[in-house]
């Protein structure tokens, strides 16, 4: 559990910082408008959904990762809106060229926070059951299909079973 917590923190911070710093320095969006901030939160949530928990490259995890990415996009949108609206603590990151002002309006603060929260949720939600991709083997022994059939009609002999069922149903 502690390992998952650390992994979620690292994944979220890295993804959020990469997107936040790229937007601030590369695109000059240190304090983006509401729609751009919502789009960036959606992007961060989508990216986190693809890699946190069971990542998209894991065996048999494509559908799960895409569903998490869609949920992460919606969660990122909501979290970005909430942080922009209610996180009003003044922050000065101008020393590292990331802007200054209310923390909820700075991409370099909001996006790491959004992606870290989502990554922690997805990592802690993942149960760790990494199936081998193979269906579980049935328990050894014979399985009764119909309790009214005699002992000779068990599931190990499918032809005899089919004949017995047909006879019982009056088809032969």
N, C-alpha and C positions, 0 to 999 in steps of 0.2 A: 504494500500500500504506500509506503514511504517512497519507494522507487517510482511508482506511478505519479505521485505528487511532484517529485523533482522533475520527472520527464515532462509532465504537463506544464510546469513552470518554465522549463527551458524552451519547449516547443512554442508556447504562447509568446514568450518574450522575444524569441528570435523572429518569428513570423511578424509580430506586431512592430518590432523595431525596424525590420527591413522595409515593410510597407510604409511605416510612418516617416522614416528618414528619407526614403526614396521620394515620397510625396513632398516633403519639406524642402529638401535640397535639390532634387532633380526637377520637380515640377513647380517649385516655388509656392506650394500650398501649405504654408505654415499654419495658417488659420483659415481653412476653407469655409465656404458657405454651407448652409444647412444641407442642401441636396448632395453636394460633393462629399460632405462628411458622412452622410448616410450611405452613399455609394461606397466609400472607403471602408466603412464598418461592415457593409455587406461583403465586400471583397475579402476582408480579413477573416470574417466568420466562415466564408466558403473555403478559404485556404486552410484554416485550422481544421475544419471538418474533414478535409481530404487526408490529413496526416496524423491527427490525434486519435487516440484509441487504436483501433485496427486500421492502419493506413491503406490507401487505395491499392498499393502494390502488393499487399499481403495476399496470400492464397485464399480464394473464395471470399474476399472482402469488398469486392467492387460495389455491390448493391448497398451494403451497409455504409461504406464510405460516402457514396453519393447521397444517401439519405441524410447522413450526418452533415454533409456539406450544405445541403438545402436547409436543414434545421439551423446550422451554424450561420448561414447567410441571413436568415430571419432573426436569429438571436443577435447577430452582429449589428443588424439594422436597429433593433430595439435598444441594445446597449449603447450604441453610438449616440442615438437620440437622447437617451436618458443622461448619459455623461455630459453631452453638450448642454443640456438644459439645466442640470442640477450640480455639476461639478464646477464651482465658481472660485476655487482656491487660486490665488495668484501665483504663477510660476514664471521664473525667468530662466530660460534655456538659451538665451542669446550668446552666452559664452561658447557654446558649441554650435552656434548658428541654427538653432531649432525654434527660435521665436520666444516671445514673452507675452503674458496675458493670462486670462482665466484658463485653468488646466483643461476644462471641457471643450475649449475651442482650439487646442493645439493638437495637430495630428500625431506628433511624436509622443504625446501623453495618452490620448484616447485610444489609438489603435493598439498599442501594447497592452493596455488595460483590458480592452475588449477581447483580444485574442488570447490573453492569459486566462481570463475567466472561462472562456469557452473551452480552451485546451484542458484546463483542470477538470471541468465538468465531463468532457469526453473521456479523458484518461481514467478518472475515478469511476465512471459509468461502465467502462470496459471490464468485463468479468475475468479476463485473462484466459478464458477457455479457448485456446488456440487449437481447434480441431485439426486432425490430421488430414481432413478432406475426404476421408473414407467413411462410408456409413458404418455405424457400430455393428459389430457382429451379433447375431442373435444368440441367445443363451443356448447352450448345448442341450440336446434332448428333443423330444418330440412334442409338438404343439397340437392340441386338439382343436379342430376347426368347428365342429358342431358337437355339443355335449350329448346329443341323442344318437350319434353314430357309434357303432361298436368300436372296440379297441383296435381292430384291424384296419380301420380307416383313419389313420393318422397322417399328418402332413408330409411325412417322409416319402410316401409313395403317391405321387400326384395322379397317376393313371388309375390306380385302384380307388383313390379318393373320388375322382370324377365319376367313375362307374357307380360307386356306392351312392353318391349324391343323386345321380340321374335315376337310379333304381328307386331310391327313397322318394323322389319327387314324382315317380311314375312316368318318366320320359322314355323308358326302354321296356 
